[in-house]
Amino acid sequence: MKKFLFATAIVLTLGACQTTNQGLGTIVGGAAGGLLGNTIGKGSGNTAATIGGTLLGAIAGSAVGQSMDSQHQAPAYNYGQPTYPTVYNYGSQECSNIIDQSVRNSCERGVVERQRAEQRERERRAYNCSRYGRCY
């Protein structure tokens, strides 16, 4: 029993820094498995049963904790990928067929203004989703 308590104390000490459910599940599962193995094992097989129970409990606890972590992750929202590069595309394909330079410049300014408005709308949606939970 002293071996088990010592092993449990070491596992809890080493795992104290774990902040995920997977880490906590590993620690709790290992401790529970070690206790069960120590209870079941008799005579010279007691140590082997304790070690085996600790390992199996840690594996099972880790799997349970990992599934709990994956359930609690925030959903990923996709607000649409921009169809333009980060630097505004002043030589856009929409205006490339216009011959008159002043008209082409006006066209490109309109494209940039539209892209900026679309970006502001995406940012507004992302803000409302994160701030108020209004995700649409």
C-alpha positions as CSV (number, residue, x, y, z in Angstrom):
1,M,0.0,0.0,0.0
2,K,2.9,2.3,0.7
3,K,4.2,1.8,-2.9
4,F,0.8,2.7,-4.2
5,L,0.5,5.9,-2.1
6,F,4.0,6.9,-3.1
7,A,3.3,6.3,-6.8
8,T,0.0,8.2,-6.6
9,A,1.8,11.2,-4.9
10,I,4.4,11.3,-7.6
11,V,1.8,11.1,-10.4
12,L,-0.3,13.9,-8.8
13,T,2.8,16.1,-8.2
14,L,4.0,15.7,-11.8
15,G,0.6,16.3,-13.3
16,A,-0.3,19.3,-11.2
17,C,0.6,21.6,-14.1
18,Q,-1.8,20.0,-16.5
19,T,-4.6,22.4,-17.4
20,T,-6.5,20.3,-20.0
21,N,-9.1,17.6,-19.4
22,Q,-6.8,15.1,-21.1
23,G,-4.0,15.7,-18.6
24,L,-6.4,15.6,-15.7
25,G,-8.0,12.4,-17.1
26,T,-4.6,10.8,-17.4
27,I,-3.8,11.5,-13.7
28,V,-7.2,10.5,-12.3
29,G,-7.4,7.4,-14.6
30,G,-3.9,6.3,-13.6
31,A,-4.6,6.8,-9.9
32,A,-7.9,4.9,-10.1
33,G,-6.3,2.1,-12.2
34,G,-3.4,1.8,-9.8
35,L,-5.8,1.5,-6.8
36,L,-7.9,-1.1,-8.6
37,G,-4.8,-3.0,-9.6
38,N,-3.4,-2.9,-6.1
39,T,-6.7,-4.2,-4.7
40,I,-7.0,-7.0,-7.2
41,G,-3.3,-8.1,-7.2
42,K,-2.2,-10.7,-4.6
43,G,1.2,-11.7,-3.4
44,S,4.1,-11.3,-5.8
45,G,1.7,-10.2,-8.6
46,N,0.5,-7.2,-6.6
47,T,3.2,-4.9,-8.0
48,A,2.6,-6.0,-11.5
49,A,-1.2,-5.6,-11.1
50,T,-0.7,-2.1,-9.7
51,I,1.6,-1.0,-12.5
52,G,-0.7,-2.5,-15.2
53,G,-3.7,-0.9,-13.6
54,T,-2.0,2.4,-13.5
55,L,-1.0,2.2,-17.2
56,L,-4.4,1.1,-18.4
57,G,-6.2,3.7,-16.2
58,A,-3.9,6.4,-17.5
59,I,-4.6,5.4,-21.1
60,A,-8.4,5.3,-20.5
61,G,-8.4,8.6,-18.6
62,S,-6.4,10.3,-21.3
63,A,-8.8,9.1,-24.0
64,V,-11.8,10.4,-22.0
65,G,-10.2,13.7,-21.3
66,Q,-9.2,14.2,-24.9
67,S,-12.8,13.6,-26.0
68,M,-13.9,16.2,-23.4
69,D,-11.4,18.7,-24.7
70,S,-12.5,18.3,-28.3
71,Q,-16.2,18.8,-27.3
72,H,-15.4,22.1,-25.5
73,Q,-13.5,23.8,-28.3
74,A,-15.0,26.9,-29.7
75,P,-16.7,26.4,-33.1
76,A,-14.8,27.7,-36.1
77,Y,-16.8,30.2,-38.0
78,N,-15.9,31.0,-41.6
79,Y,-17.0,34.4,-42.7
80,G,-16.0,33.8,-46.3
81,Q,-12.6,34.0,-47.9
82,P,-11.8,37.3,-49.5
83,T,-11.4,37.1,-53.3
84,Y,-8.7,39.8,-53.2
85,P,-5.2,39.8,-51.7
86,T,-4.5,41.6,-48.4
87,V,-3.0,44.5,-50.4
88,Y,-5.8,45.9,-52.4
89,N,-5.7,44.8,-56.0
90,Y,-5.6,48.1,-57.9
91,G,-5.0,46.3,-61.2
92,S,-8.1,44.2,-60.8
93,Q,-9.5,42.0,-63.6
94,E,-12.8,43.9,-63.5
95,C,-11.1,47.1,-64.8
96,S,-8.4,45.7,-67.0
97,N,-10.4,46.0,-70.2
98,I,-11.0,49.7,-69.8
99,I,-8.8,51.7,-72.2
100,D,-9.3,55.3,-70.8
101,Q,-6.9,55.7,-67.9
102,S,-9.1,58.1,-65.9
103,V,-12.1,55.8,-66.2
104,R,-10.0,52.8,-65.3
105,N,-8.7,54.6,-62.2
106,S,-12.3,55.4,-61.2
107,C,-13.3,51.8,-61.7
108,E,-10.4,50.6,-59.5
109,R,-11.3,53.1,-56.8
110,G,-14.8,51.7,-56.8
111,V,-13.5,48.1,-56.6
112,V,-11.3,49.0,-53.6
113,E,-14.2,50.8,-51.9
114,R,-16.4,47.8,-52.4
115,Q,-13.7,45.5,-51.0
116,R,-13.3,47.7,-48.0
117,A,-17.0,47.7,-47.3
118,E,-17.1,43.9,-47.6
119,Q,-14.1,43.6,-45.2
120,R,-15.9,46.0,-42.7
121,E,-19.0,43.8,-42.9
122,R,-17.0,40.6,-42.2
123,E,-15.3,42.3,-39.2
124,R,-18.7,43.5,-37.9
125,R,-20.1,39.9,-38.1
126,A,-17.0,38.5,-36.4
127,Y,-17.3,41.1,-33.6
128,N,-21.0,40.4,-33.1
129,C,-20.4,36.7,-33.0
130,S,-17.6,36.9,-30.4
131,R,-19.2,39.6,-28.3
132,Y,-22.9,38.8,-28.4
133,G,-23.0,35.3,-29.7
134,R,-24.9,36.4,-32.8
135,C,-23.2,34.2,-35.4
136,Y,-24.9,34.1,-38.8
